[in-house]
Amino acid sequence: MTGDRAPARDWWKAAVVYQVYPRSFADSDGDGVGDLGGVLAHLDHLERLGVDVLWLSPVYRSPMADNGYDISDYQDIDPLFGTLEQLDELIAALHERGMRLVMDLVVNHTSDAHAWFAESRSSRDSPKRDWYWWRAPRAGHAAGEPGAEPTNWRSQFSGPAWTLDEATGDYYLHLFAAAQPDLNWENPEVREAVYSMMRWWLDRGVDGFRMDVINLISKVVSLPDDPDGDASPYVLNGPRIHEFLQEMHREVFAGRPPGLLNVGETPGCPVEQARLYTDPARGELDMVFQFEHVDLDSGPAGKWDLQPMTMLDLKRSLGRWQSGLAAVGWNSLYLGNHDQPRCVSRFGNDAPEHRDQSAKALATVLHLHRGTPYVYQGDELGMTNVGFTRLDQLRDVESLNHYADAVEQGDEPAAVLAALRYKSRDNARTPLPWDSSAQAGFTTGTPWIDLHPDATTVNAAAQVDDPDSVFSHYRRLIALRHDEPTVAHGTFEMLLADDEQVYAFVRELDGTLLLVVANLSDSAGVVVDLAVTGTDWAGAELLVSSVPRTTPAAADPLAPWESRVFRATGQ
Ligand code: TEU
């Protein structure tokens, strides 16, 4: 892709996206918080890795109740992160290097400090009253008393999904924190305001959007109570969602030259819905982030209700999505982001003897699937969960609200902390370690959240020049997607679907076959029965091997967490 900015319409099939969570990426002004200056200073890292697109988590003006996912001005940069001029500089610098910029678009809700909300809350007669979801207290209840909320829905971030506004005596809906009121997409003025803001960014030169919880924007307008207090049935993939997305596509993207990317974040999206969202003929989204595989370790009571998960669960889930979107639609491929624990700790083995190999194995498997891979900052270094032992190590509103709420409900503090240790979003939000210096080269000040305890050994400087590092392995996988069309465009066939250790599959395009084999277990000497493929792999070319300085044959037994890719042609 590099250097090519006049691409085919589906250029993103051969592309890899890198997610920057700016607060934790690199700090250029010593205030302990990462910023645009830090991103600009480290573009070499991205270019070296070979990624095609940078997805930048929110840098807009924000009171930072949810680290920028609460936006108070969509058309300006928060001073904490820098200036609009720096954002322009970033667009130019990326384009110069043949990379693109995708901005986070958070339009299910705004911040309660947004001018739209200030106007909306000012009176029941405000012309913007209907821009948000205002409702009177429940019949028979006085405003503010327990149970007076208009519905019994819980917010994603604990507590009721409604907050009382004392001034007018009405409640407003917030599916996330109280500081994140939901916009009312039923109102055409809201939609037009969002579209016009999106056009403004595209005119400025950005190359697309990652759309935060975009499948929540259409609600069942009667807002009914739920038997379990769960808002999901009335807000996920709602009645007008496809209409809204098609309208957005017409109003914002249609008629612009190809080269833009729209990826929707869609929790609670079954594969049948994903097919609709991403069918190119429908003009909605290019691809979606689905949640099935990151919900495998959640029990019936939700994210904090930890449930054991096996490799087979993961393989079956991802396999289902491969076949579900084989003919129509497209997958986003991810194992981690700023909301998820580190993938090595979750799907691999983060013990020192397995960490690097399991980081590589997960990357091999993910990057060779059909779909567009996303690399979350730090995953290319094999970063792991932190191992939090105290609440004061945590910063995230979701984690802190959950702790307060669960302990108040009578849960054992140690048990709550144990769940946070495994699942807190802060696991993925520690500063990116650039080198082994005092603050890991992240800041000259005091970082807003503690460095990862392994930063002195697990850091970019230690890896970028080492051909055996996790970083170099990612680099090879990314290059392979660019060089071998079968990775981007080939079919996908899962092998050994019931094997509890081996994750293996074949990709095929125009007579070229790729074989991917990975031992996703701690066991040594794992043998893969290749007879099931019907292909003779004896003379196949080894493209990627995770174990340094080895040239294994396809049928050789696999070491713990070993992974390999082979190519056979003319079969
Ligand atoms: O996350 C949406 C989402 O589905 C959340 O439920 C998220 O997965 C959370 O971690 C659940 O435990 C998006 C953003 O990615 C997230 O950072 C924001 O906090 C959230 O929306 C609200 O904007």
Residues whose N, C-alpha, C, O or C-beta is under 5 A from the ligand:
A	BS01	TEU	D66 Y69 Q156 F176 D212 V213 P267 K303 D339
